[in-house]
Each structure stands twice: as C-alpha cells, then as structure tokens.
Amino acid sequence: MTLFIILSGMKVWQGIVGMIVCLLIGAIAGFFISRKVFKNYLKKNPPINENQIRAMFKQMGRTASEKQVRAVMKSFEDNK
C-alpha cells in the first residue's frame, strides 16, 4: 500500500525506466559476483589433480613418472 502511494506521484515512463535500470544493475552485479565465486571454487577444487592423472596413465597401461605427472599438470595450468 505504501509503495503504491509513493509511486502514484511518478509518471509511468519513470517507473518503467527505473525498473529497467534496477534490472540491469542487478544482472551486472550478479554476473560479477557469480564469476568471482566460481573462480574461487575452481581454485580450491581444481577439476583434475595428480591422482587422477596417475589413474589415467594406469588405464592406458602405463605407469607415469613424477616428471610426466608434473608436465601434464603444468600444461593444464598453462592453458588456463
């Protein structure tokens, strides 16, 4: 009820423009906040780790040396 009384003095176009501006600000802020949260999540929980690389080598019938595992990890980090 109070919102209706406050908005009754505004013109219709002012209300529409205000809603569009608020929607755009919310979308931009939401994008940057979700991007930051997702980057932090990936930094704490990387999609692949050394144990997974070793398991992948074993599935191919090879035992990976530590040097090979480090090289694969480095190539993943370089491609970020």
Backbone atoms as SQL, in Angstrom:
CREATE TABLE atoms (id INTEGER PRIMARY KEY, chain TEXT, resi INTEGER, resn TEXT, atom TEXT, x REAL, y REAL, z REAL);
INSERT INTO atoms VALUES
  (1, 'A', 1, 'MET', 'N', 0.835, -1.192, 0.000),
  (2, 'A', 1, 'MET', 'CA', 0.000, 0.000, 0.000),
  (3, 'A', 1, 'MET', 'C', 0.876, 1.250, 0.000),
  (4, 'A', 2, 'THR', 'N', 1.907, 1.263, 0.843),
  (5, 'A', 2, 'THR', 'CA', 2.783, 2.422, 0.932),
  (6, 'A', 2, 'THR', 'C', 3.534, 2.636, -0.378),
  (7, 'A', 3, 'LEU', 'N', 3.976, 1.538, -0.991),
  (8, 'A', 3, 'LEU', 'CA', 4.685, 1.629, -2.258),
  (9, 'A', 3, 'LEU', 'C', 3.788, 2.244, -3.326),
  (10, 'A', 4, 'PHE', 'N', 2.526, 1.891, -3.321),
  (11, 'A', 4, 'PHE', 'CA', 1.590, 2.460, -4.290),
  (12, 'A', 4, 'PHE', 'C', 1.438, 3.962, -4.087),
  (13, 'A', 5, 'ILE', 'N', 1.415, 4.414, -2.845),
  (14, 'A', 5, 'ILE', 'CA', 1.275, 5.846, -2.563),
  (15, 'A', 5, 'ILE', 'C', 2.528, 6.590, -3.019),
  (16, 'A', 6, 'ILE', 'N', 3.692, 6.004, -2.787),
  (17, 'A', 6, 'ILE', 'CA', 4.944, 6.640, -3.203),
  (18, 'A', 6, 'ILE', 'C', 5.020, 6.706, -4.720),
  (19, 'A', 7, 'LEU', 'N', 4.674, 5.620, -5.393),
  (20, 'A', 7, 'LEU', 'CA', 4.778, 5.557, -6.841),
  (21, 'A', 7, 'LEU', 'C', 3.655, 6.295, -7.563),
  (22, 'A', 8, 'SER', 'N', 2.586, 6.675, -6.845),
  (23, 'A', 8, 'SER', 'CA', 1.469, 7.328, -7.517),
  (24, 'A', 8, 'SER', 'C', 1.853, 8.709, -8.032),
  (25, 'A', 9, 'GLY', 'N', 2.875, 9.340, -7.449),
  (26, 'A', 9, 'GLY', 'CA', 3.319, 10.644, -7.922),
  (27, 'A', 9, 'GLY', 'C', 4.228, 10.547, -9.123),
  (28, 'A', 10, 'MET', 'N', 4.745, 9.353, -9.414),
  (29, 'A', 10, 'MET', 'CA', 5.649, 9.180, -10.559),
  (30, 'A', 10, 'MET', 'C', 4.845, 9.002, -11.836),
  (31, 'A', 11, 'LYS', 'N', 5.479, 9.372, -12.911),
  (32, 'A', 11, 'LYS', 'CA', 4.874, 9.103, -14.206),
  (33, 'A', 11, 'LYS', 'C', 5.175, 7.660, -14.583),
  (34, 'A', 12, 'VAL', 'N', 4.391, 7.127, -15.482),
  (35, 'A', 12, 'VAL', 'CA', 4.517, 5.723, -15.869),
  (36, 'A', 12, 'VAL', 'C', 5.885, 5.457, -16.486),
  (37, 'A', 13, 'TRP', 'N', 6.347, 6.323, -17.351),
  (38, 'A', 13, 'TRP', 'CA', 7.621, 6.098, -18.017),
  (39, 'A', 13, 'TRP', 'C', 8.776, 6.134, -17.025),
  (40, 'A', 14, 'GLN', 'N', 8.669, 6.940, -15.970),
  (41, 'A', 14, 'GLN', 'CA', 9.719, 6.980, -14.955),
  (42, 'A', 14, 'GLN', 'C', 9.785, 5.651, -14.191),
  (43, 'A', 15, 'GLY', 'N', 8.645, 5.093, -13.927),
  (44, 'A', 15, 'GLY', 'CA', 8.607, 3.802, -13.247),
  (45, 'A', 15, 'GLY', 'C', 9.197, 2.691, -14.099),
  (46, 'A', 16, 'ILE', 'N', 8.877, 2.699, -15.372),
  (47, 'A', 16, 'ILE', 'CA', 9.398, 1.672, -16.282),
  (48, 'A', 16, 'ILE', 'C', 10.905, 1.808, -16.420),
  (49, 'A', 17, 'VAL', 'N', 11.390, 3.032, -16.609),
  (50, 'A', 17, 'VAL', 'CA', 12.830, 3.259, -16.734),
  (51, 'A', 17, 'VAL', 'C', 13.535, 2.848, -15.441),
  (52, 'A', 18, 'GLY', 'N', 12.948, 3.173, -14.309),
  (53, 'A', 18, 'GLY', 'CA', 13.535, 2.795, -13.016),
  (54, 'A', 18, 'GLY', 'C', 13.642, 1.287, -12.860),
  (55, 'A', 19, 'MET', 'N', 12.598, 0.573, -13.268),
  (56, 'A', 19, 'MET', 'CA', 12.635, -0.885, -13.188),
  (57, 'A', 19, 'MET', 'C', 13.692, -1.474, -14.110),
  (58, 'A', 20, 'ILE', 'N', 13.819, -0.935, -15.313),
  (59, 'A', 20, 'ILE', 'CA', 14.821, -1.434, -16.264),
  (60, 'A', 20, 'ILE', 'C', 16.230, -1.184, -15.732),
  (61, 'A', 21, 'VAL', 'N', 16.453, 0.013, -15.173),
  (62, 'A', 21, 'VAL', 'CA', 17.773, 0.330, -14.615),
  (63, 'A', 21, 'VAL', 'C', 18.102, -0.608, -13.456),
  (64, 'A', 22, 'CYS', 'N', 17.155, -0.828, -12.573),
  (65, 'A', 22, 'CYS', 'CA', 17.393, -1.749, -11.448),
  (66, 'A', 22, 'CYS', 'C', 17.658, -3.165, -11.938),
  (67, 'A', 23, 'LEU', 'N', 16.956, -3.599, -12.947),
  (68, 'A', 23, 'LEU', 'CA', 17.162, -4.933, -13.514),
  (69, 'A', 23, 'LEU', 'C', 18.563, -5.060, -14.108),
  (70, 'A', 24, 'LEU', 'N', 19.010, -4.043, -14.843),
  (71, 'A', 24, 'LEU', 'CA', 20.350, -4.072, -15.433),
  (72, 'A', 24, 'LEU', 'C', 21.437, -4.068, -14.359),
  (73, 'A', 25, 'ILE', 'N', 21.285, -3.245, -13.349),
  (74, 'A', 25, 'ILE', 'CA', 22.274, -3.195, -12.266),
  (75, 'A', 25, 'ILE', 'C', 22.336, -4.542, -11.552),
  (76, 'A', 26, 'GLY', 'N', 21.184, -5.137, -11.295),
  (77, 'A', 26, 'GLY', 'CA', 21.144, -6.447, -10.647),
  (78, 'A', 26, 'GLY', 'C', 21.780, -7.539, -11.488),
  (79, 'A', 27, 'ALA', 'N', 21.547, -7.495, -12.794),
  (80, 'A', 27, 'ALA', 'CA', 22.131, -8.514, -13.687),
  (81, 'A', 27, 'ALA', 'C', 23.642, -8.372, -13.755),
  (82, 'A', 28, 'ILE', 'N', 24.138, -7.149, -13.851),
  (83, 'A', 28, 'ILE', 'CA', 25.585, -6.931, -13.915),
  (84, 'A', 28, 'ILE', 'C', 26.244, -7.333, -12.599),
  (85, 'A', 29, 'ALA', 'N', 25.665, -6.935, -11.486),
  (86, 'A', 29, 'ALA', 'CA', 26.235, -7.301, -10.181),
  (87, 'A', 29, 'ALA', 'C', 26.191, -8.819, -9.991),
  (88, 'A', 30, 'GLY', 'N', 25.111, -9.450, -10.373),
  (89, 'A', 30, 'GLY', 'CA', 25.000, -10.901, -10.255),
  (90, 'A', 30, 'GLY', 'C', 26.026, -11.629, -11.094),
  (91, 'A', 31, 'PHE', 'N', 26.299, -11.120, -12.290),
  (92, 'A', 31, 'PHE', 'CA', 27.298, -11.728, -13.158),
  (93, 'A', 31, 'PHE', 'C', 28.673, -11.706, -12.499),
  (94, 'A', 32, 'PHE', 'N', 29.088, -10.531, -12.014),
  (95, 'A', 32, 'PHE', 'CA', 30.422, -10.419, -11.437),
  (96, 'A', 32, 'PHE', 'C', 30.558, -11.184, -10.124),
  (97, 'A', 33, 'ILE', 'N', 29.520, -11.197, -9.315),
  (98, 'A', 33, 'ILE', 'CA', 29.568, -11.947, -8.052),
  (99, 'A', 33, 'ILE', 'C', 29.650, -13.441, -8.324),
  (100, 'A', 34, 'SER', 'N', 28.822, -13.943, -9.240),
  (101, 'A', 34, 'SER', 'CA', 28.856, -15.383, -9.535),
  (102, 'A', 34, 'SER', 'C', 30.173, -15.777, -10.189),
  (103, 'A', 35, 'ARG', 'N', 30.738, -14.900, -11.004),
  (104, 'A', 35, 'ARG', 'CA', 32.037, -15.179, -11.636),
  (105, 'A', 35, 'ARG', 'C', 33.135, -15.305, -10.592),
  (106, 'A', 36, 'LYS', 'N', 33.142, -14.403, -9.613),
  (107, 'A', 36, 'LYS', 'CA', 34.151, -14.441, -8.546),
  (108, 'A', 36, 'LYS', 'C', 33.991, -15.699, -7.692),
  (109, 'A', 37, 'VAL', 'N', 32.771, -16.046, -7.351),
  (110, 'A', 37, 'VAL', 'CA', 32.518, -17.241, -6.542),
  (111, 'A', 37, 'VAL', 'C', 32.961, -18.493, -7.294),
  (112, 'A', 38, 'PHE', 'N', 32.668, -18.570, -8.580),
  (113, 'A', 38, 'PHE', 'CA', 33.034, -19.745, -9.376),
  (114, 'A', 38, 'PHE', 'C', 34.543, -19.871, -9.529),
  (115, 'A', 39, 'LYS', 'N', 35.246, -18.745, -9.733),
  (116, 'A', 39, 'LYS', 'CA', 36.706, -18.796, -9.828),
  (117, 'A', 39, 'LYS', 'C', 37.322, -19.272, -8.518),
  (118, 'A', 40, 'ASN', 'N', 36.806, -18.780, -7.397),
  (119, 'A', 40, 'ASN', 'CA', 37.315, -19.230, -6.100),
  (120, 'A', 40, 'ASN', 'C', 37.058, -20.714, -5.890),
  (121, 'A', 41, 'TYR', 'N', 35.900, -21.191, -6.321),
  (122, 'A', 41, 'TYR', 'CA', 35.579, -22.610, -6.187),
  (123, 'A', 41, 'TYR', 'C', 36.543, -23.465, -7.001),
  (124, 'A', 42, 'LEU', 'N', 36.812, -23.051, -8.233),
  (125, 'A', 42, 'LEU', 'CA', 37.732, -23.823, -9.079),
  (126, 'A', 42, 'LEU', 'C', 39.162, -23.781, -8.541),
  (127, 'A', 43, 'LYS', 'N', 39.543, -22.683, -7.904),
  (128, 'A', 43, 'LYS', 'CA', 40.880, -22.602, -7.337),
  (129, 'A', 43, 'LYS', 'C', 41.018, -23.568, -6.156),
  (130, 'A', 44, 'LYS', 'N', 39.974, -23.664, -5.331),
  (131, 'A', 44, 'LYS', 'CA', 40.019, -24.570, -4.174),
  (132, 'A', 44, 'LYS', 'C', 39.792, -26.022, -4.576),
  (133, 'A', 45, 'ASN', 'N', 38.994, -26.249, -5.601),
  (134, 'A', 45, 'ASN', 'CA', 38.652, -27.605, -6.060),
  (135, 'A', 45, 'ASN', 'C', 38.946, -27.724, -7.549),
  (136, 'A', 46, 'PRO', 'N', 40.202, -27.924, -7.903),
  (137, 'A', 46, 'PRO', 'CA', 40.523, -27.991, -9.337),
  (138, 'A', 46, 'PRO', 'C', 39.844, -29.188, -9.995),
  (139, 'A', 47, 'PRO', 'N', 39.530, -29.066, -11.281),
  (140, 'A', 47, 'PRO', 'CA', 38.799, -30.131, -11.953),
  (141, 'A', 47, 'PRO', 'C', 39.616, -31.412, -12.144),
  (142, 'A', 48, 'ILE', 'N', 40.941, -31.321, -12.078),
  (143, 'A', 48, 'ILE', 'CA', 41.770, -32.516, -12.217),
  (144, 'A', 48, 'ILE', 'C', 42.973, -32.365, -11.291),
  (145, 'A', 49, 'ASN', 'N', 43.396, -33.473, -10.691),
  (146, 'A', 49, 'ASN', 'CA', 44.558, -33.427, -9.809),
  (147, 'A', 49, 'ASN', 'C', 45.542, -34.535, -10.198),
  (148, 'A', 50, 'GLU', 'N', 46.640, -34.603, -9.467),
  (149, 'A', 50, 'GLU', 'CA', 47.710, -35.542, -9.812),
  (150, 'A', 50, 'GLU', 'C', 47.266, -37.002, -9.720),
  (151, 'A', 51, 'ASN', 'N', 46.446, -37.314, -8.739),
  (152, 'A', 51, 'ASN', 'CA', 45.968, -38.700, -8.604),
  (153, 'A', 51, 'ASN', 'C', 45.125, -39.116, -9.808),
  (154, 'A', 52, 'GLN', 'N', 44.334, -38.198, -10.324),
  (155, 'A', 52, 'GLN', 'CA', 43.520, -38.513, -11.497),
  (156, 'A', 52, 'GLN', 'C', 44.403, -38.721, -12.732),
  (157, 'A', 53, 'ILE', 'N', 45.486, -37.965, -12.826),
  (158, 'A', 53, 'ILE', 'CA', 46.407, -38.135, -13.952),
  (159, 'A', 53, 'ILE', 'C', 47.084, -39.501, -13.867),
  (160, 'A', 54, 'ARG', 'N', 47.509, -39.885, -12.661),
  (161, 'A', 54, 'ARG', 'CA', 48.127, -41.204, -12.484),
  (162, 'A', 54, 'ARG', 'C', 47.146, -42.314, -12.857),
  (163, 'A', 55, 'ALA', 'N', 45.887, -42.159, -12.440),
  (164, 'A', 55, 'ALA', 'CA', 44.870, -43.162, -12.769),
  (165, 'A', 55, 'ALA', 'C', 44.647, -43.241, -14.281),
  (166, 'A', 56, 'MET', 'N', 44.689, -42.095, -14.943),
  (167, 'A', 56, 'MET', 'CA', 44.512, -42.069, -16.389),
  (168, 'A', 56, 'MET', 'C', 45.665, -42.804, -17.086),
  (169, 'A', 57, 'PHE', 'N', 46.892, -42.591, -16.604),
  (170, 'A', 57, 'PHE', 'CA', 48.035, -43.300, -17.177),
  (171, 'A', 57, 'PHE', 'C', 47.910, -44.804, -16.951),
  (172, 'A', 58, 'LYS', 'N', 47.451, -45.208, -15.756),
  (173, 'A', 58, 'LYS', 'CA', 47.294, -46.640, -15.470),
  (174, 'A', 58, 'LYS', 'C', 46.229, -47.272, -16.358),
  (175, 'A', 59, 'GLN', 'N', 45.173, -46.543, -16.665),
  (176, 'A', 59, 'GLN', 'CA', 44.136, -47.054, -17.546),
  (177, 'A', 59, 'GLN', 'C', 44.675, -47.276, -18.959),
  (178, 'A', 60, 'MET', 'N', 45.668, -46.455, -19.328),
  (179, 'A', 60, 'MET', 'CA', 46.289, -46.620, -20.639),
  (180, 'A', 60, 'MET', 'C', 47.365, -47.701, -20.618),
  (181, 'A', 61, 'GLY', 'N', 47.595, -48.300, -19.444),
  (182, 'A', 61, 'GLY', 'CA', 48.565, -49.382, -19.349),
  (183, 'A', 61, 'GLY', 'C', 49.990, -48.906, -19.113),
  (184, 'A', 62, 'ARG', 'N', 50.138, -47.707, -18.607),
  (185, 'A', 62, 'ARG', 'CA', 51.468, -47.162, -18.343),
  (186, 'A', 62, 'ARG', 'C', 51.557, -46.709, -16.899),
  (187, 'A', 63, 'THR', 'N', 52.751, -46.702, -16.370),
  (188, 'A', 63, 'THR', 'CA', 52.971, -46.074, -15.071),
  (189, 'A', 63, 'THR', 'C', 53.696, -44.765, -15.326),
  (190, 'A', 64, 'ALA', 'N', 53.123, -43.697, -14.834),
  (191, 'A', 64, 'ALA', 'CA', 53.667, -42.373, -15.090),
  (192, 'A', 64, 'ALA', 'C', 54.750, -42.039, -14.073),
  (193, 'A', 65, 'SER', 'N', 55.814, -41.458, -14.568),
  (194, 'A', 65, 'SER', 'CA', 56.844, -40.970, -13.658),
  (195, 'A', 65, 'SER', 'C', 56.373, -39.638, -13.080),
  (196, 'A', 66, 'GLU', 'N', 57.032, -39.223, -12.018),
  (197, 'A', 66, 'GLU', 'CA', 56.665, -37.961, -11.382),
  (198, 'A', 66, 'GLU', 'C', 56.875, -36.794, -12.357),
  (199, 'A', 67, 'LYS', 'N', 57.884, -36.886, -13.179),
  (200, 'A', 67, 'LYS', 'CA', 58.164, -35.847, -14.157),
  (201, 'A', 67, 'LYS', 'C', 57.020, -35.722, -15.168),
  (202, 'A', 68, 'GLN', 'N', 56.480, -36.852, -15.614),
  (203, 'A', 68, 'GLN', 'CA', 55.375, -36.826, -16.567),
  (204, 'A', 68, 'GLN', 'C', 54.116, -36.230, -15.928),
  (205, 'A', 69, 'VAL', 'N', 53.869, -36.603, -14.666),
  (206, 'A', 69, 'VAL', 'CA', 52.689, -36.084, -13.973),
  (207, 'A', 69, 'VAL', 'C', 52.804, -34.568, -13.832),
  (208, 'A', 70, 'ARG', 'N', 53.978, -34.095, -13.435),
  (209, 'A', 70, 'ARG', 'CA', 54.194, -32.644, -13.291),
  (210, 'A', 70, 'ARG', 'C', 54.049, -31.931, -14.635),
  (211, 'A', 71, 'ALA', 'N', 54.527, -32.547, -15.705),
  (212, 'A', 71, 'ALA', 'CA', 54.417, -31.931, -17.027),
  (213, 'A', 71, 'ALA', 'C', 52.953, -31.795, -17.455),
  (214, 'A', 72, 'VAL', 'N', 52.156, -32.817, -17.181),
  (215, 'A', 72, 'VAL', 'CA', 50.730, -32.754, -17.531),
  (216, 'A', 72, 'VAL', 'C', 50.032, -31.688, -16.691),
  (217, 'A', 73, 'MET', 'N', 50.332, -31.632, -15.394),
  (218, 'A', 73, 'MET', 'CA', 49.734, -30.613, -14.528),
  (219, 'A', 73, 'MET', 'C', 50.123, -29.211, -14.991),
  (220, 'A', 74, 'LYS', 'N', 51.377, -29.040, -15.368),
  (221, 'A', 74, 'LYS', 'CA', 51.841, -27.726, -15.842),
  (222, 'A', 74, 'LYS', 'C', 51.132, -27.337, -17.131),
  (223, 'A', 75, 'SER', 'N', 50.907, -28.298, -18.007),
  (224, 'A', 75, 'SER', 'CA', 50.220, -27.974, -19.259),
  (225, 'A', 75, 'SER', 'C', 48.774, -27.565, -18.985),
  (226, 'A', 76, 'PHE', 'N', 48.114, -28.177, -18.004),
  (227, 'A', 76, 'PHE', 'CA', 46.770, -27.757, -17.634),
  (228, 'A', 76, 'PHE', 'C', 46.774, -26.341, -17.083),
  (229, 'A', 77, 'GLU', 'N', 47.740, -26.037, -16.219),
  (230, 'A', 77, 'GLU', 'CA', 47.813, -24.691, -15.621),
  (231, 'A', 77, 'GLU', 'C', 48.147, -23.639, -16.670),
  (232, 'A', 78, 'ASP', 'N', 48.998, -23.999, -17.649),
  (233, 'A', 78, 'ASP', 'CA', 49.366, -23.037, -18.690),
  (234, 'A', 78, 'ASP', 'C', 48.183, -22.716, -19.599),
  (235, 'A', 79, 'ASN', 'N', 47.264, -23.661, -19.752),
  (236, 'A', 79, 'ASN', 'CA', 46.118, -23.449, -20.637),
  (237, 'A', 79, 'ASN', 'C', 44.992, -22.689, -19.989),
  (238, 'A', 80, 'LYS', 'N', 45.112, -22.376, -18.710),
  (239, 'A', 80, 'LYS', 'CA', 44.063, -21.581, -18.045),
  (240, 'A', 80, 'LYS', 'C', 44.077, -20.241, -18.648);
